Amino acid sequence: MVKKTDEMIVPNPDIFLCAISLKFLEHMEAKTMNTAKVEKGNIFSNIPDTFPEEIFETLLQGKSFRLERILSKGHRSPQDFWYDQAQDEWVIVLRGRATLRFAKGQDTRDSYDLELGPGDYVLIPSHLKHRVERTTESEETVWLAIHYTQ
């Protein structure tokens, strides 16, 4: 299901999306027992012109996963702040550009950067320290992130 490169673990997108689709179908089946409602949305709608902080919006949540839209525009992680998450995270940039920085170990002084543009995705294993170094200032960066427990 995953392919390990020198720096990243990259999921096989077909298998990963199939697994997420099955979770989504289980969720929808539970909702359709009696009164099914179809909910339509657009990932690029309701984006404010300006926003002082990144926006994190949960779109769908289950027992072992959370799907969220993240909006950035010139944002970056605070100085000396590193994410250290308990769940794995699969994230794709749909619009805009971003640079993520990953620690090579516990010492965050030893790190490397990864550039992401539209269509680029990455699997961030749980407890891999990372941060957002920059996002596009001239347009919104729209991310879709799936936080999950295996």
Helices and strands as residue ranges (DSSP letters): E 2-4, E 9-11, H 13-31, E 55-61, E 65-72, E 88-95, E 98-103, E 111-116, E 121-124, E 130-135, E 141-148
